[in-house]
Amino acid sequence: MCGITGVFAFNLLGKFNMIHVTAATMALEKRGPDAHRVYTDEFVGLGHRRLSIIDTSAAANQPMWDSSQRFCIVFNGEIFNYRELRKELEAKGVQFVSASDTEVLLNLFIYEGEKCLNKLNGFFAFCVYDQQEQTFFLARDRYGIKPLLYLFDEDKFLFASEMKSMLQYGIDKELDYDSLQTYLHLSYIPAPHTIFKHVKKLMPGHYLKVSSKKLETGQYYSIAEKPSLYSQTYNEAQKQLKNLLDDAVQRRLVSDVPIGAFLSGGIDSSVIAALAVKHKPDLHTFSIGFRDDKFFDETAYANSVAKHLKTDHTVFTLTHNDLLDHVQDVVNYIDEPFADSSALNVYILSKETRKHATVALSGDGADELLGGYNKHAAFNRIINKGWKENLIASLGSVWKSLPQSRSSKVGNLARQLTRFAEGLKLNSRERYWQWAGFTTNKTDSLLSNAVQQKLNLQEFESRKENYLRFISTPETMREILLTDMQLVLPGDMLTKVDSMSMANSLEVRVPFLDYRVVDFVFNLPDDFKINRSIRKRILQDAFRDALPAKLYNRPKKGFEVPMLRWLRQELKPMLEELLSEKAIAEQGIFNYPEVKKLKAQLNSSNPQDVHARLWALLVFQSWHRRIIGS
C-alpha cells in the first residue's frame, strides 16, 4: 500500500511541472512512511511513497525498473495471487531480484500488456512508463478500492493517489459546480468527476494509455448487466460462497508485517474474522465503542464474536471528547469535499489499530453485494408491494408530522417511514436518487444566484442519468445492487476507508471484493440475498453455525457519530464561524437565507437529517478555506 504520482510533459511548458514531482511525492507521506524515491528524465517524472507490506527490503522499493531498464513502475496496492503469477513468469525465463508483488506485476505487464489486468486478484492503481516508446499505461482495480486522479491538457499529463499531491503541481483550481451540486446531495463526488473542473478520477475497472498529447481510455472489467442463470440449489450456493470467501480471506492474510481484522459486531466483519482465524489462530481483532452513547455502541456483539472465535481482541472505548478531539484531524486530511461523518470512526479505528498492526481485514462491500442496507429492505418491499406498503404511503402526512432524528429509535423510525412514503411516489430512478442522498429537497437552492447561473443543468442531468443507467422501471433488486456497486461503494464507502486508513498508514483489505466472490454473487437470484424477513440471507445462513446466535435478528445500525448533538453544542462555534452571514457573503458560493433556515431547523424539535446537510456545508467550507484560501 503506497502513494504514487507522476508527470508526463509534452512540451517545454509542461516541463515546468517536473520541478514539483518531489513535493507531490512528499505530500503522500502518510500513505507511505517507510521509503520514498523519485525518478526524472527529460520529460517524465515518477514519485513513490512506500508502506512496506510484502518484501520489506530495499529491493522492493519503487520506482522499480525491469532488468532491461526499459520499463518502470509505480504501484499502489497488493496483488494477492502474485505467487502463482510469478511461477508462470519464471517458467517463461523471467528472473526476479525481489520477493515483491510489484516486480511480478511489472513483468506480467511487459509480457501481456493490458491483458494482464484480467489476471490480477487484488486492489491496485499503477503506472508503467515505457521509456523506449515514451508512453504511460495506468490502471485502476475493478471496484475502485484504490484511488487514481489525473489531469490531461495540451502541455502535460499528471496523476496521483490523492488531490493533495495533485495540488503540488500548481493545478488550476476552478471549481466544478455540477460536482458541488452532486456533493450537496450525496455527500461525496462520484467518479469520473472531482471538485475541480480539470481533474478527473479514473473509473474503476478502467485503464489509460498516454503518449505525447494523446490519451486513450479503455475498460477491462464490468459486472455483467444481465445474470447468468444459476442452476444450483440454495444449499449448494451457500457452500460455494463459503469456499470462495475462505480462499479470498486466506489470500489476504499474506503479509510480512503484523496483520489483524476489524470486528464491528456485525455479520460482515464477523464472517471475515471467523474465516481468518482458521488460517491464523493468533488473529488480533479490533473494535471501537462509544461510552457516552449506547445507541451507537455495538461492542457487546463484537466481544461476543471475539470470545466465540477466541481471537486476541482489543476494544478502543471512546467518549464524545475522544471523538471531538479528532474532528479537525479528519477534516484537515480530506483533500476533496467528503461528508460521510462515519469517516471519523474509521479514522480513529485505523489510528488505534495501527499501533498493533500494519494491515487489517474488513467486511466492507458485503452490504452493497448482498442487500444489507435499510434502503435495500425498502426497495425489496416496493418490488414486492402489498397492502402494508400502500398503508404506509397513505399515512405519509402522519409520519412527516412526527419529530424525526437519527439519534433516537423512535425519531429514526419516523424518519424512515417518511422517506419510504415519499419514495413510493417517485419513479424507480428518482426513488433511488432520493434514497442515495440525505435530502429530499433540491440542492441548488443552497447555492447563490451567481453560482446557479454557472450550473449546467443539462450536464448535471446527464451525469445523474449515467449514475442511474442500470435502473429500469420497475426496478429489480439486482439493478439496485449493481448501481450501489458503481456509485455508493467506490464514491463513498471505499473512499472513506482508503483515505482514513491511509491517513494513519494502515492497509485495509476487503475480501468481499475479491472479483470471484463478486461475480458469483451477482449471478445469484435476488431472493438468495434478500427477502421480507432477512437481508444478506445467503451470507447469514452460510455462516450461521460459525457465529454466536445473538448476532442474528439484531437491528442494523450505521457506523455513525452523534453529529446532531455536536452541531448543537460542541461544534456550534465552528458552525457559527464557517456558516456566518459574513463568511457566506464574502465567499459568494452559498445562499445565506437557505443556510439560515437549516441552522434554525437544527435547533427545532424536528431536525430530520439537517445535521447531515450542515455537516456537508461545514466540510466544504473548511476545505475551501484551506485549499482555495477564503
C-alpha positions as CSV (number, residue, x, y, z in Angstrom):
1,M,0.0,0.0,0.0
2,C,1.6,3.2,-1.1
3,G,1.2,6.6,-2.7
4,I,2.1,7.3,-6.3
5,T,2.4,10.4,-8.5
6,G,3.9,11.4,-11.9
7,V,4.1,13.8,-14.7
8,F,4.4,13.4,-18.5
9,A,5.4,16.6,-20.1
10,F,4.5,17.1,-23.8
11,N,6.5,20.3,-24.4
12,L,8.7,22.9,-22.7
13,L,5.8,24.5,-20.9
14,G,4.7,21.1,-19.5
15,K,8.3,20.5,-18.3
16,F,7.9,23.3,-15.7
17,N,5.8,20.7,-13.7
18,M,8.9,18.5,-13.3
19,I,10.2,20.7,-10.5
20,H,7.1,19.7,-8.4
21,V,7.5,15.9,-8.5
22,T,9.4,15.7,-5.3
23,A,6.9,17.9,-3.4
24,A,4.0,15.9,-4.9
25,T,5.6,12.7,-3.7
26,M,6.2,14.1,-0.2
27,A,2.6,15.2,0.1
28,L,1.8,11.4,0.1
29,E,3.9,10.7,3.1
30,K,1.2,9.2,5.3
31,R,0.3,6.7,2.5
32,G,3.9,5.5,2.6
33,P,6.1,6.4,5.6
34,D,8.7,3.6,5.1
35,A,10.5,4.8,1.9
36,H,10.3,7.3,-0.9
37,R,12.0,7.8,-4.2
38,V,11.7,10.0,-7.3
39,Y,12.8,9.3,-10.9
40,T,13.0,12.1,-13.5
41,D,14.3,12.3,-17.0
42,E,13.8,14.9,-19.7
43,F,10.0,14.8,-19.9
44,V,8.9,12.2,-17.3
45,G,8.8,12.3,-13.5
46,L,7.6,9.5,-11.2
47,G,7.3,9.5,-7.4
48,H,6.5,6.8,-4.9
49,R,5.9,6.6,-1.1
50,R,6.1,3.1,0.3
51,L,4.2,1.4,3.1
52,S,6.2,-1.9,3.2
53,I,4.0,-5.0,3.4
54,I,5.4,-7.7,1.2
55,D,9.2,-8.0,0.9
56,T,10.1,-5.1,3.2
57,S,13.7,-5.0,1.8
58,A,15.0,-2.1,-0.3
59,A,15.0,-4.4,-3.3
60,A,11.2,-3.8,-3.5
61,N,11.4,0.0,-3.4
62,Q,9.9,2.0,-6.2
63,P,10.0,3.4,-8.8
64,M,11.1,-0.1,-10.0
65,W,12.8,-0.9,-13.3
66,D,12.8,-4.1,-15.2
67,S,16.1,-5.9,-16.0
68,S,16.3,-4.2,-19.4
69,Q,15.9,-0.7,-17.9
70,R,13.1,0.0,-20.5
71,F,10.0,-0.3,-18.2
72,C,9.5,1.5,-14.9
73,I,6.5,1.1,-12.5
74,V,5.0,2.9,-9.6
75,F,2.3,0.9,-7.9
76,N,-0.2,1.3,-5.1
77,G,-1.9,-1.8,-3.8
78,E,-1.5,-5.5,-3.4
79,I,-1.7,-8.5,-5.9
80,F,-2.9,-11.4,-3.8
81,N,-2.2,-14.1,-6.5
82,Y,1.3,-12.8,-7.2
83,R,2.9,-16.1,-6.2
84,E,1.0,-18.1,-8.9
85,L,1.8,-15.3,-11.5
86,R,5.4,-15.4,-10.5
87,K,5.6,-19.1,-11.2
88,E,4.1,-18.6,-14.6
89,L,6.7,-15.9,-15.4
90,E,9.6,-18.0,-14.1
91,A,8.5,-20.8,-16.4
92,K,9.0,-18.3,-19.3
93,G,12.5,-17.5,-18.1
94,V,11.9,-14.3,-16.0
95,Q,14.4,-13.9,-13.2
96,F,13.4,-11.9,-10.1
97,V,15.6,-9.9,-7.8
98,S,13.0,-9.3,-5.1
99,A,10.2,-11.2,-3.4
100,S,7.6,-8.4,-4.1
101,D,4.4,-8.4,-5.9
102,T,5.5,-5.2,-7.6
103,E,8.2,-6.9,-9.6
104,V,5.7,-9.6,-10.6
105,L,3.2,-7.0,-11.8
106,L,5.8,-5.2,-13.8
107,N,7.0,-8.3,-15.6
108,L,3.5,-9.5,-16.2
109,F,2.7,-6.2,-17.9
110,I,5.8,-6.5,-20.0
111,Y,4.7,-9.9,-21.3
112,E,0.9,-9.4,-21.6
113,G,0.3,-5.7,-21.8
114,E,-3.2,-4.6,-20.8
115,K,-4.4,-8.2,-20.9
116,C,-2.5,-8.7,-17.6
117,L,-5.3,-6.8,-15.8
118,N,-7.7,-9.7,-16.1
119,K,-5.3,-12.0,-14.3
120,L,-4.8,-9.8,-11.2
121,N,-6.6,-10.6,-8.0
122,G,-6.1,-7.7,-5.7
123,F,-6.5,-3.9,-5.4
124,F,-4.3,-1.5,-7.3
125,A,-3.6,1.7,-9.0
126,F,-0.4,1.8,-11.0
127,C,1.5,3.4,-13.8
128,V,4.1,1.7,-16.1
129,Y,6.4,4.0,-18.1
130,D,7.8,2.6,-21.3
131,Q,11.0,4.7,-21.8
132,Q,11.5,3.4,-25.4
133,E,8.0,4.1,-26.7
134,Q,7.6,7.2,-24.4
135,T,4.2,6.1,-23.1
136,F,2.4,5.8,-19.8
137,F,0.0,2.9,-19.0
138,L,-2.2,3.4,-15.9
139,A,-4.9,1.2,-14.4
140,R,-7.3,1.1,-11.5
141,D,-8.7,-2.0,-9.8
142,R,-12.1,-3.5,-10.7
143,Y,-14.2,-1.8,-7.9
144,G,-12.2,1.4,-7.1
145,I,-10.6,0.2,-3.9
146,K,-7.5,2.3,-4.7
147,P,-7.8,5.9,-5.9
148,L,-6.2,7.4,-9.0
149,L,-6.6,11.0,-10.1
150,Y,-5.4,12.6,-13.3
151,L,-5.2,15.8,-15.3
152,F,-4.7,15.9,-19.1
153,D,-4.2,19.0,-21.3
154,E,-2.2,20.1,-24.3
155,D,1.0,20.5,-22.2
156,K,1.1,17.6,-19.8
157,F,-0.4,14.6,-18.1
158,L,-0.4,14.5,-14.3
159,F,-1.6,11.7,-11.9
160,A,-1.6,11.0,-8.2
161,S,-3.2,8.9,-5.5
162,E,-4.6,12.0,-3.7
163,M,-5.7,15.5,-4.6
164,K,-3.2,16.9,-2.1
165,S,-0.4,15.6,-4.3
166,M,-2.0,17.0,-7.5
167,L,-2.2,20.4,-5.8
168,Q,1.6,20.5,-5.5
169,Y,1.8,20.8,-9.3
170,G,0.0,24.2,-9.1
171,I,-3.1,22.9,-11.0
172,D,-6.0,25.2,-11.9
173,K,-8.4,25.2,-9.0
174,E,-11.5,26.1,-11.0
175,L,-14.5,24.6,-9.2
176,D,-16.8,22.2,-10.9
177,Y,-20.2,23.5,-9.7
178,D,-22.1,20.5,-11.1
179,S,-19.9,18.3,-8.9
180,L,-20.6,20.6,-5.9
181,Q,-24.4,20.2,-6.5
182,T,-23.9,16.4,-6.6
183,Y,-21.9,16.6,-3.4
184,L,-24.6,18.5,-1.6
185,H,-27.0,15.7,-2.4
186,L,-24.8,12.6,-1.9
187,S,-22.1,13.9,0.5
188,Y,-19.4,12.7,-2.0
189,I,-18.4,13.3,-5.6
190,P,-18.6,10.1,-7.8
191,A,-16.0,9.2,-10.5
192,P,-15.1,10.3,-13.0
193,H,-15.6,13.8,-11.7
194,T,-13.9,15.7,-8.9
195,I,-14.5,19.1,-7.2
196,F,-12.1,20.7,-9.8
197,K,-13.2,21.0,-13.4
198,H,-9.9,19.9,-14.9
199,V,-9.1,16.9,-12.6
200,K,-10.7,13.5,-13.1
201,K,-10.8,10.2,-11.3
202,L,-10.0,7.1,-13.4
203,M,-13.1,4.9,-13.3
204,P,-12.9,1.5,-11.6
205,G,-12.1,-1.3,-14.0
206,H,-10.5,1.1,-16.5
207,Y,-7.1,1.9,-17.8
208,L,-5.4,4.8,-19.6
209,K,-2.8,4.9,-22.3
210,V,-0.9,8.2,-22.6
211,S,1.5,9.3,-25.3
212,S,2.5,12.8,-26.4
213,K,-0.7,14.8,-26.5
214,K,-2.8,11.7,-26.8
215,L,-5.0,9.9,-24.2
216,E,-6.9,6.7,-24.7
217,T,-9.3,5.2,-22.1
218,G,-10.4,1.6,-22.0
219,Q,-12.5,-0.7,-19.8
220,Y,-11.2,-4.1,-18.9
221,Y,-13.9,-5.2,-16.4
222,S,-17.5,-4.8,-15.6
223,I,-20.1,-6.7,-13.6
224,A,-22.4,-8.4,-16.1
225,E,-25.6,-6.3,-16.5
226,K,-27.7,-9.5,-17.0
227,P,-27.0,-12.5,-14.8
228,S,-26.3,-16.0,-15.9
229,L,-28.9,-18.5,-15.0
230,Y,-27.8,-20.0,-11.7
231,S,-28.9,-23.6,-11.8
232,Q,-27.7,-24.9,-8.4
233,T,-29.7,-25.1,-5.2
234,Y,-29.6,-22.6,-2.3
235,N,-27.6,-25.0,-0.1
236,E,-25.1,-25.5,-2.9
237,A,-24.8,-21.8,-3.4
238,Q,-24.0,-21.4,0.4
239,K,-21.2,-23.9,0.1
240,Q,-19.7,-22.2,-3.0
241,L,-19.9,-18.8,-1.3
242,K,-18.2,-20.2,1.8
243,N,-15.4,-21.7,-0.3
244,L,-14.9,-18.5,-2.3
245,L,-14.8,-16.3,0.8
246,D,-12.5,-18.7,2.6
247,D,-10.0,-18.5,-0.3
248,A,-10.4,-14.7,-0.6
249,V,-9.6,-14.3,3.1
250,Q,-6.7,-16.8,3.1
251,R,-5.1,-14.9,0.2
252,R,-5.4,-11.6,2.0
253,L,-3.5,-12.9,5.0
254,V,-0.2,-12.9,3.1
255,S,1.9,-10.3,4.8
256,D,5.5,-9.7,6.1
257,V,4.2,-7.3,8.8
258,P,1.6,-7.7,11.6
259,I,-2.0,-8.2,10.3
260,G,-5.3,-8.1,12.2
261,A,-9.0,-7.7,11.5
262,F,-11.7,-5.1,12.2
263,L,-14.6,-6.5,14.2
264,S,-17.6,-4.2,14.5
265,G,-20.1,-6.8,15.8
266,G,-22.0,-7.0,12.6
267,I,-22.3,-10.1,10.3
268,D,-19.8,-8.9,7.7
269,S,-16.7,-8.4,9.8
270,S,-17.6,-11.4,12.0
271,V,-17.6,-13.7,8.9
272,I,-14.2,-12.3,7.8
273,A,-12.8,-12.8,11.3
274,A,-14.3,-16.4,11.5
275,L,-12.6,-17.3,8.3
276,A,-9.3,-15.6,9.1
277,V,-8.9,-17.3,12.5
278,K,-9.0,-20.7,10.7
279,H,-5.7,-19.8,8.9
280,K,-4.3,-17.5,11.6
281,P,-5.2,-18.8,15.1
282,D,-3.5,-15.9,16.8
283,L,-5.6,-13.3,15.0
284,H,-5.8,-9.9,16.6
285,T,-9.2,-8.2,16.2
286,F,-10.1,-4.6,16.9
287,S,-13.3,-2.6,17.5
288,I,-14.4,0.7,18.9
289,G,-17.2,1.5,21.3
290,F,-19.0,4.7,22.5
291,R,-19.1,5.0,26.2
292,D,-21.3,8.1,26.2
293,D,-23.8,6.9,23.6
294,K,-25.1,3.4,24.0
295,F,-27.5,3.8,21.0
296,F,-24.4,3.7,18.7
297,D,-22.4,1.2,20.8
298,E,-22.0,-2.3,19.4
299,T,-19.1,-3.6,21.4
300,A,-21.2,-6.2,23.2
301,Y,-21.7,-8.0,19.9
302,A,-18.0,-7.6,18.9
303,N,-16.9,-9.0,22.3
304,S,-19.3,-12.0,21.9
305,V,-17.8,-12.8,18.5
306,A,-14.2,-12.4,19.7
307,K,-14.9,-14.7,22.6
308,H,-16.6,-17.3,20.4
309,L,-13.7,-17.2,17.9
310,K,-11.0,-16.9,20.6
311,T,-9.3,-14.0,19.0
312,D,-6.9,-11.6,20.7
313,H,-9.4,-8.8,20.9
314,T,-8.8,-5.1,21.6
315,V,-11.7,-2.6,22.2
316,F,-11.0,1.1,21.9
317,T,-13.6,2.7,24.1
318,L,-14.3,6.3,23.2
319,T,-16.0,9.2,24.8
320,H,-17.5,12.2,22.9
321,N,-14.4,14.2,23.8
322,D,-12.2,11.5,22.2
323,L,-14.2,11.7,19.0
324,L,-14.3,15.5,19.0
325,D,-10.5,15.6,19.5
326,H,-10.1,14.0,16.1
327,V,-12.7,16.0,14.1
328,Q,-10.2,18.6,12.9
329,D,-7.7,15.8,12.0
330,V,-10.2,14.2,9.7
331,V,-11.4,17.4,8.2
332,N,-7.8,18.6,7.5
333,Y,-6.9,15.3,5.8
334,I,-9.8,15.4,3.4
335,D,-8.5,16.9,0.2
336,E,-11.8,16.9,-1.7
337,P,-15.2,17.6,0.0
338,F,-16.4,14.4,1.6
339,A,-19.1,14.5,4.3
340,D,-19.8,10.9,5.4
341,S,-19.4,11.6,9.1
342,S,-18.6,8.0,9.9
343,A,-15.2,8.7,8.4
344,L,-14.4,9.9,11.9
345,N,-14.9,6.4,13.4
346,V,-12.9,4.8,10.6
347,Y,-10.1,7.3,11.2
348,I,-9.9,6.6,15.0
349,L,-10.3,2.8,14.5
350,S,-7.4,2.9,12.0
351,K,-5.3,5.1,14.2
352,E,-5.6,2.8,17.2
353,T,-5.3,-0.4,15.1
354,R,-2.0,0.9,13.6
355,K,-0.4,0.8,17.0
356,H,-0.8,-3.0,16.8
357,A,-0.8,-3.9,13.1
358,T,0.1,-2.6,9.7
359,V,-2.7,-4.5,7.8
360,A,-6.3,-5.1,8.7
361,L,-9.1,-7.1,7.1
362,S,-12.5,-5.5,6.9
363,G,-16.1,-6.6,5.9
364,D,-16.6,-3.7,3.5
365,G,-18.5,-4.4,0.3
366,A,-20.9,-7.1,1.7
367,D,-23.8,-4.7,2.1
368,E,-23.6,-3.5,-1.5
369,L,-23.2,-7.1,-2.7
370,L,-25.9,-8.8,-0.7
371,G,-28.5,-6.1,0.1
372,G,-27.6,-5.2,3.7
373,Y,-28.8,-1.6,3.9
374,N,-32.2,-0.3,5.1
375,K,-32.8,1.1,1.6
376,H,-32.4,-2.4,0.2
377,A,-35.1,-3.7,2.5
378,A,-37.3,-0.7,1.4
379,F,-36.7,-1.4,-2.3
380,N,-37.5,-5.1,-1.7
381,R,-40.8,-4.1,-0.1
382,I,-41.6,-1.9,-3.1
383,I,-40.7,-4.5,-5.6
384,N,-43.0,-6.9,-3.7
385,K,-45.5,-4.3,-2.7
386,G,-48.7,-5.2,-0.8
387,W,-51.3,-3.7,1.4
388,K,-48.8,-2.8,4.2
389,E,-46.7,-0.6,1.8
390,N,-49.8,1.1,0.5
391,L,-50.9,1.8,4.1
392,I,-47.6,3.4,4.9
393,A,-47.8,5.5,1.8
394,S,-51.3,6.7,2.7
395,L,-50.1,7.8,6.1
396,G,-47.2,9.9,4.7
397,S,-48.5,13.1,6.2
398,V,-48.7,11.5,9.7
399,W,-45.1,10.3,9.6
400,K,-43.9,13.7,8.3
401,S,-45.6,15.4,11.3
402,L,-43.6,13.4,13.8
403,P,-40.3,14.5,15.2
404,Q,-37.5,12.9,13.1
405,S,-33.9,12.2,14.0
406,R,-31.2,9.5,13.5
407,S,-30.2,9.9,17.2
408,S,-33.2,8.1,18.7
409,K,-35.1,4.9,18.0
410,V,-38.5,6.5,17.7
411,G,-37.2,9.5,15.7
412,N,-35.3,7.3,13.4
413,L,-38.3,5.1,12.7
414,A,-40.4,8.2,11.9
415,R,-37.6,9.4,9.6
416,Q,-37.5,6.1,7.7
417,L,-41.3,5.9,7.4
418,T,-41.4,9.4,5.9
419,R,-38.6,8.6,3.4
420,F,-40.4,5.4,2.4
421,A,-43.7,7.1,1.9
422,E,-42.2,9.8,-0.2
423,G,-40.1,7.4,-2.2
424,L,-43.2,5.4,-3.1
425,K,-44.5,8.4,-5.1
426,L,-41.4,8.6,-7.3
427,N,-40.3,6.6,-10.4
428,S,-37.6,4.0,-10.0
429,R,-34.6,6.2,-10.8
430,E,-35.8,9.2,-8.8
431,R,-36.5,6.9,-5.9
432,Y,-33.0,5.6,-5.9
433,W,-31.5,9.1,-6.2
434,Q,-33.6,10.3,-3.3
435,W,-32.7,7.4,-1.1
436,A,-29.0,7.6,-2.1
437,G,-28.8,11.1,-0.7
438,F,-29.6,12.7,2.7
439,T,-32.1,15.3,1.5
440,T,-35.4,15.3,-0.3
441,N,-35.0,19.0,-1.2
442,K,-33.4,20.3,-4.3
443,T,-29.8,21.3,-3.5
444,D,-29.5,24.1,-6.0
445,S,-31.5,26.4,-3.6
446,L,-28.5,26.3,-1.3
447,L,-26.3,27.9,-4.0
448,S,-26.0,31.6,-4.6
449,N,-27.6,33.2,-7.7
450,A,-24.2,33.7,-9.2
451,V,-23.3,30.1,-8.8
452,Q,-26.7,28.9,-10.1
453,Q,-26.1,30.8,-13.3
454,K,-22.9,28.8,-13.7
455,L,-24.6,25.5,-13.3
456,N,-25.1,23.4,-16.4
457,L,-28.5,21.7,-15.9
458,Q,-28.0,19.5,-18.9
459,E,-24.6,18.3,-17.8
460,F,-25.9,17.6,-14.2
461,E,-28.8,15.6,-15.5
462,S,-26.5,13.8,-17.9
463,R,-24.3,12.8,-15.0
464,K,-27.2,11.7,-12.9
465,E,-28.7,9.6,-15.7
466,N,-25.3,7.9,-16.1
467,Y,-25.1,7.1,-12.4
468,L,-28.6,5.6,-12.6
469,R,-28.3,4.0,-16.1
470,F,-28.7,0.4,-14.8
471,I,-32.1,1.0,-13.2
472,S,-35.2,0.2,-15.2
473,T,-38.9,0.7,-14.5
474,P,-40.0,-1.1,-12.4
475,E,-36.6,-1.7,-10.8
476,T,-35.2,-5.1,-9.7
477,M,-33.0,-5.7,-6.7
478,R,-30.1,-6.7,-8.9
479,E,-30.3,-3.3,-10.6
480,I,-30.2,-1.5,-7.2
481,L,-27.2,-3.5,-6.0
482,L,-25.4,-3.0,-9.3
483,T,-25.9,0.7,-9.1
484,D,-24.6,0.7,-5.5
485,M,-21.5,-1.2,-6.7
486,Q,-20.9,1.5,-9.3
487,L,-21.8,4.6,-7.3
488,V,-22.0,4.2,-3.5
489,L,-19.3,1.7,-3.0
490,P,-16.4,3.5,-4.8
491,G,-17.7,7.0,-4.2
492,D,-18.4,6.8,-0.5
493,M,-17.5,3.6,1.3
494,L,-14.2,2.7,-0.3
495,T,-13.1,6.4,-0.5
496,K,-13.8,6.7,3.3
497,V,-11.9,3.5,4.2
498,D,-8.9,4.3,1.9
499,S,-8.5,7.9,3.0
500,M,-8.9,7.4,6.7
501,S,-6.8,4.3,6.9
502,M,-4.1,5.8,4.7
503,A,-4.1,8.9,7.0
504,N,-2.8,6.5,9.6
505,S,-0.5,4.4,7.3
506,L,-2.7,1.3,7.7
507,E,-3.6,-1.0,4.8
508,V,-7.2,-2.3,4.8
509,R,-8.0,-5.4,2.8
510,V,-11.5,-6.3,1.7
511,P,-12.1,-10.0,1.0
512,F,-15.8,-9.5,0.0
513,L,-14.5,-7.6,-3.1
514,D,-12.4,-10.5,-4.4
515,Y,-13.7,-10.4,-8.0
516,R,-14.6,-14.1,-7.9
517,V,-16.9,-13.5,-5.0
518,V,-18.5,-10.5,-6.7
519,D,-19.0,-12.3,-10.0
520,F,-20.5,-15.3,-8.2
521,V,-22.9,-13.3,-6.0
522,F,-24.2,-11.2,-9.0
523,N,-25.3,-14.4,-10.7
524,L,-27.4,-15.5,-7.8
525,P,-31.2,-15.0,-7.7
526,D,-32.3,-11.9,-5.8
527,D,-34.2,-14.0,-3.2
528,F,-30.9,-15.7,-2.2
529,K,-29.8,-12.3,-1.0
530,I,-32.8,-10.6,0.5
531,N,-36.5,-11.2,1.2
532,R,-39.1,-9.7,3.5
533,S,-37.6,-11.2,6.7
534,I,-33.8,-11.2,6.2
535,R,-31.1,-9.2,4.5
536,K,-27.8,-10.8,3.3
537,R,-29.7,-14.0,3.5
538,I,-27.2,-16.4,2.0
539,L,-24.3,-14.9,4.0
540,Q,-26.2,-15.2,7.2
541,D,-27.3,-18.8,6.5
542,A,-23.9,-19.9,5.2
543,F,-22.2,-18.9,8.4
544,R,-24.9,-19.5,11.0
545,D,-23.0,-22.4,12.6
546,A,-19.8,-20.4,12.8
547,L,-21.1,-17.3,14.7
548,P,-22.8,-16.6,18.0
549,A,-26.6,-16.9,17.9
550,K,-27.0,-13.4,19.4
551,L,-25.6,-11.9,16.3
552,Y,-28.7,-12.8,14.4
553,N,-32.0,-10.9,14.3
554,R,-30.5,-7.8,15.7
555,P,-31.2,-4.3,14.4
556,K,-28.6,-3.0,11.9
557,K,-27.0,0.3,12.9
558,G,-24.9,2.6,10.8
559,F,-21.3,3.4,11.7
560,E,-22.3,6.9,12.9
561,V,-21.3,9.7,15.2
562,P,-23.7,11.9,17.3
563,M,-23.4,14.8,14.9
564,L,-26.8,16.3,15.8
565,R,-25.7,16.9,19.4
566,W,-22.3,18.1,18.3
567,L,-23.6,20.7,16.0
568,R,-26.0,22.0,18.7
569,Q,-23.3,22.1,21.3
570,E,-19.6,21.3,20.9
571,L,-19.3,22.1,17.2
572,K,-21.5,25.2,17.4
573,P,-18.6,27.7,17.3
574,M,-17.3,26.1,14.1
575,L,-20.7,26.2,12.6
576,E,-21.3,29.8,13.5
577,E,-17.9,30.8,12.2
578,L,-17.9,29.0,8.8
579,L,-21.6,29.5,8.1
580,S,-21.9,33.0,9.3
581,E,-23.7,35.6,7.1
582,K,-20.4,37.4,6.7
583,A,-18.4,34.3,5.7
584,I,-21.1,33.2,3.2
585,A,-21.4,36.6,1.6
586,E,-17.6,37.0,1.2
587,Q,-17.2,33.6,-0.3
588,G,-20.1,34.0,-2.7
589,I,-21.0,30.3,-3.3
590,F,-24.0,29.7,-1.0
591,N,-27.3,31.4,-0.5
592,Y,-27.4,32.6,3.2
593,P,-31.2,32.7,3.7
594,E,-31.3,29.0,2.9
595,V,-28.3,28.2,5.2
596,K,-30.1,30.2,7.9
597,K,-33.2,28.0,7.5
598,L,-31.0,24.9,8.0
599,K,-29.4,26.4,11.2
600,A,-32.9,27.2,12.5
601,Q,-34.1,23.6,11.8
602,L,-31.1,22.2,13.6
603,N,-32.4,23.6,16.9
604,S,-36.0,22.7,16.3
605,S,-37.9,19.7,17.7
606,N,-38.0,18.1,14.3
607,P,-34.4,18.3,12.9
608,Q,-34.8,15.3,10.5
609,D,-31.5,14.9,8.6
610,V,-30.5,18.6,8.8
611,H,-27.3,17.8,10.7
612,A,-26.0,15.8,7.7
613,R,-26.7,18.8,5.4
614,L,-25.0,21.2,7.7
615,W,-22.0,18.9,8.2
616,A,-21.6,18.7,4.4
617,L,-21.6,22.5,4.3
618,L,-19.0,22.7,7.1
619,V,-16.7,20.2,5.5
620,F,-16.9,22.1,2.2
621,Q,-16.3,25.4,3.9
622,S,-13.3,24.1,5.8
623,W,-11.9,22.5,2.6
624,H,-12.5,25.7,0.7
625,R,-10.7,27.8,3.3
626,R,-7.7,25.5,3.3
627,I,-7.4,24.8,-0.4
628,I,-8.8,27.8,-2.2
629,G,-8.0,30.3,0.5
630,S,-11.2,32.0,1.5
